[in-house]
């Protein structure tokens, strides 16, 4: 049955997401995705056939993971309205066993970024994220008090976890705190004293990658987290402990972080073939 989407559906959905204690970024994304569907829909009522058509429309324009992300937001919207009949299945994506070299940030490239950053604030941010494996959204929990205690308490999305700050990171941050004259609260702040947000950090990182000669598609905060995960796993071979450090509830998520490039996979297979044939 075709159903007209009420005019006040989007504002009510926004309130619902807030009551569900979704993060601000999640709320903004869900609302953006629903607005895109409503623009596609126009003044027409919605039904399963229409949504399937929209799914095909998205599939022609976006990567499968992006399509699934948009459809997940839309399904949430339909369930909120009691229109479960309009929900559609997500695309099936075959799990990759390696990442493309064009996206993998290497240790050598990371060191070039640090060298190019010099003693700037960005250098300390890069080393903090890559030295602890934190999410960029968790950077605000790295406070003067946390540095003194050697650990930060993160309370995000109704989850609380402890981020341990290794001695080299603590020493580095103490030096930055002294030089910056920060006495309390978040270590990395804007001129007005507010914690740096994702857009501030993203912009500065993109400017840095040009000076360091590192491809821009490799330089973003989450890639530092992936580099931390790959190095930790290469040293410790303990995916359970790594999942705890990254704050993952599922080891399947952690496995994505430990993927290496296809060339390393090929080298491994070649070594096995050599053993088998000699």
N, C-alpha and C positions, 0 to 999 in steps of 0.2 A: 504494500500500500504506500502510495506517495504521500509524503508529509511536508507541510510548510514549516520551515525553520522559524521559530518566533523571533521577532525583532530584538527582544531583550535577552536572547539566549547567550550571546557572547559575554555581556557584563555579568550575568548570573554564573556562567562557567568560570569566569575569572575569580569570583568570590568563592566558588566551590574549590578551586585549586588552592586558594589561600587558606581555606579551612582545612584542606588536606595537608597543609604545611609544605607545599612544594617550594623549591627555591625560586628566587626571583627570575633567574635565568630560564628555568624550566617553564615557569608561567608565561614569560614573554615568548618563548619558542612555541608553546602550545597555542597561544592566542594567534601568533603569526601564521601558523600552519592552518588553523581553522579559518582565519580571514582569507587565506588563499583559496580554500575550498569554496567559501561563500561567494567569492568573486567569480569563480568558475561556474558556480551554480546560478548566479544572477537572481532573477525573480522566480525561478522554477522551484517546485517542491522537490524534496529529496527522496530517493528510494535506493534499493540495493543496485539496480542497474546503473543509475546515475553515478554512484560511488565507484562501481567497477570501471566505468568509463573514465572517471577522474584518476583512478589508479593507473590505467593505461596511459593517460595524458602525462602523469608524473614519470612513468617508466621511460618514456621517450626523451625526457629532458634531464633526468637526474640519475646518479649512481644508485644501485640497489639499496645500499645502506641508508642513503638519504631518503629514498622513497619509503622505506620501512619506518624510519623515524617520523616522517610526516603522517603516515597512515596510523601509527600508534597514537599520535596526538588526536587524530580525527576519530578513531575508535573510542577513545576516552570521552570525547565530546558527545558522541552518539549515546554511549552508555549513560552519561549524565542526563541526557534528555529522555532516556527511556526508549531510545530508538535502536535497540540491539540488532534489529533486523537489517539495519544499514551498515553494520560493521563488516569489514572485509578482511580476508586473510593477508598476512604479510608475504612478501616475496621470499622464496626459498633461496638462500645464499650458501653455496658450498664453502665450507671453511677452508681458508688458505693455510698452507703449511709453511709459508715464508712470506716475507715482505719484500716489496720492490726496492732495489738499491737506490732508486731515485728519491726514496722517502726516508731511508735509514740514516740517521745521524751517527757518524762514527766517532770513536774516541779522539782521533786526530782532528776531526772537524770541530769537536767540542773544545779542544785545547786551543785551536785557532780563534774560536769565538772569545775565549777567556783572555787570550793575549791581545786581541783587538780591542776588547772592552777596557783593558788597563785597570785602573783603580776606580772606575766609575761605579755608580750604583748598580748598573746592569750586570757588571761582573759578579757582584755579591749575590744578586738574585739568581743568576745562572748557577752559581756554585751551591747555593742553598737548595734549590730545587733538585739539581742533579746529585747532590750529596745526601739527600734524605728521601728522594722519591715522592715528595708531596705533590698534590695537585696545585695548580696555580691559585685556585679558589681558597686553598688552605694557607696561603702565604701570610694572610693577615693574622693568623694564629702564632706566627713567629714573632713573639714580643720580647721586650727587654727582660721581662720576668722569666719567660720561657728559656731564654739563652742562659740566664743565671742558674736556672734549675736543671738545665740539660735536657729538658723535654717540654713539648708543647701539647696541650690538651685541645683537641679539635672536636667541636660539636657542630656537625653539619648534617642536614637532612635526617634529623632524629637519630643520628648515629654519633657515638662518642668514641674516640680512640686516642691513643697516645703516640706522638711522634717523637722518637728519640733523636737527639742532636749529637752526632759523634764529636769527639774532641776537636778535630781539625775544623769542623764547621763552627763550633762554638767559639774557638779562638778567632777565626776569621770574622765572625759576627760581632764579637766584643771589640775588635779593632774598628769595625765600621761604626759601631755605636759610639765609641769615643770620638771618632773623627766627625761624626754627624751631630754630636751633642744631644742625642736622643736620650731622654731620662726614663721614660715609661711608655708602655703601650706598644703597638706594632712597630717593628723595626723599619719597614719599608713604607714610607708615606709620601704623599704629594706635598707641595709647598704649603698648602693650606692645612696640612696635618692629617688628612684622610688617608686610609689605607689605599695603596695602589690597586687599581682594578685591572681586569683582564685586557681591556683595550689599551691602557697605558703601556703595559708590559709587551703586548703584541707589537705595537707600533715601534717601540724602542728596539725590540729584537730584530724586526725587519730591517731597520736602519743599520744595525750592527752586522748583519749577515753580509751586506754589501762590502763593508770594510774588511771583513774576515775572509772574503772570497768563498763563502759557503752558499750553496743553492738555497734560495728563499723558501722553497717548499719543504726543506728539512728543518727550518728554524721556527719552531713554535714551542710554547711551554710544555705541552704534553709529550713532545718528543724527548725532552730531557728526562721525563719520568720513565719513558721506555728505555732510554740508554741506561739509567740506573738499574732497571729491572734486568736487562740483559747481562750487565756486568756482574750484578749480585748472583744471578743464576749460574753464570760461567764459573764463578769462584766457589760458591757454596753448594750448588746442585740441590737446593732445598726449596721446592716450589711452595710448600706449605708455609714456611716461615716468610717467604717473599710475599705471599698473599696477605699475611698478617701485616707486614710492613707497608704494603700498598693500600691496605684498608679494603681488600676485596672480600666479599662474602662467598664468592665462587672461585674455585681454582681454575675453572674453564676460562674465566676472564683473565686470570693471571697468565695462562698459557699464551694468550695473544701477545702479551708484553714480552715474552721470552723468544718470540719468533726471530729468526735471523734471515739474512738475505738469501736469495736463491743460489748465488754463487757459493756460499758456504755449504748449503745443502748438497750441491753438486760435488764439491770437494770431498764431503763426507762419503757420498756414494762411490766416488772414484777410489777412495782409500779402501772401502770395503771390497770393491771389485778387485783391487790389486791383491788384497789378502786372499781372496777366493781363487785367483788365477796364478799365484806364485807359491 
